Amino acid sequence: MVLSSRWVRLVLVVLAACFAAAAYAIRAAMDGPIEQYSGAALSGAIVYTIVLFVRPSIFPPIAGGVAVAYCWFVEFAQLTAIPATLSGHSWLARQLVGAQFDLVDVTWYPVGIIPLVAAHWYLRARSAGTANAR
């Protein structure tokens, strides 16, 4: 079954909302490394869904590369004063760009993205196989 890009985008919005809800639930229930690591991994997963929302037909490894590159760009930008300044003025800015660099986050973004790349690749191959069988 081939889904229209409208349905795919709707599913991606729901998925991103679920990832965000999971991140905030973990943050509310726990404190420490689990909160930090899961937050970075789930942030990476949200970025992956945004990449797919913008371009549903993108090849999964390329989407994963774009998502990781974006996450790393934002993380390394935190070595400058700009994100911290923006975060000091707005809760939303703090959620989007963070406040301070953390090298551990750099390793955890791919942890949230790689499983989605694998699932996306599998579903795409399965969908192509179904389409070719007709």
N, C-alpha and C positions, 0 to 999 in steps of 0.2 A: 504494500500500500504506500503510495507516494502522497505525502502531505503537502498542501499548498504552503507557500512561504508565509502566508498570514497565520496559519496554524502553528507553523514552526516558530514564528516570532512570539506568538502567544505562549507557547510552551517555554520558550527561553525566558520570558518575563517572569513566569511563575517559578521557574527554576532559580533565577537570580533572587527573587523574593524569598524563596525557601533557604537558599544559602545565607542570605543576610539575616533571616530570622534565626537560623542555627547559630550563626556567629554571635548574635546578641544574646541568645539564650545561654550559650556557653559562657559568655562574658558575665552574665548575671549570676550564674550558678557556681562559677569557679574563679579562682585567681591563681596566677602563676604561669608556668610554662605551657600547660595545656591550653589555656586561654590565648596566650600569645601565638603559639604554633598554629592552632586551629584557625585563629583570626587571619593569619597570613595565608594559609592554604585556602580558606573560604573566600578571601578577597581575590585570590588568583582565579578561583572558580567563577566568581562573579564577572571578572574581566573577560574570561573565556566566553561566557554567555553573551556579553556585550559585543564581542568581536563577531560571534555568530549572528547576533541580531542585526548588526550592520551589514553583514555579508553571509547570508545563509548557505550559499553554495561553495564557500571556501573549503579548500582541502584541509582536513583535520590537523596534520602536522604544521602547516603554515599558520593556521589559526592559533595553535598552541604556541608557536614561536612568536607571533605577534603579541599574544597575551603575556607571555613571560617577559618579552622585551619591554612592554609597557609597564608592567609591575616593577621591573628593575629600574627603568627610567625614573619612575616616581620615587622609588626607594633611594636611589642615588641622588636625586634632586634634594632629598632631605639633608644632604651634606651642606647645602647652602642655607641661608637664613629665610629664604622665601616661604617654604611650607610652614615653618614654625610661626612666622608672622601672620600668614593667612589663617592658620589654625587657631591662633590667639584671638581672632576676631569672629570666628564662626564655627559652630559645631559641625555644620555640613562640610566646610573646608577641611576640618580635622578628619572627618570620615573619608574624604576623597584623596587628600594628599598627605595625611599623617603629620607628625610634628618633628620626629627625630629619626635618624638613620639607625637601623639595626641589621647587622650582617646576618643574623639568624633568619630574618624574614626573607632575605635573598634566596636562601636554600628552601624555604617552605612554600614559596609561591608555586614552583613547579610541582610540588607534592599535591596541590589542589588542582592543577591543570592537567597533568599527565593522565590521570584516570578518565577525565572527560574526553581527552584526545582519543584514548583507546576506545571508549564507548561510542564516540562519534564515528570513528573509523569503522568499527564493527557495524553499526547501524547503517552507515552509508554503503558498505559492501553488501550487506544483507538486502538493502533496498535495491541496489543495482542488480543483484542476483535475481530478485523477484521480478524486476522489470525485464530482464533478459529471458526469463522463463516463459514469458507470455508470447 
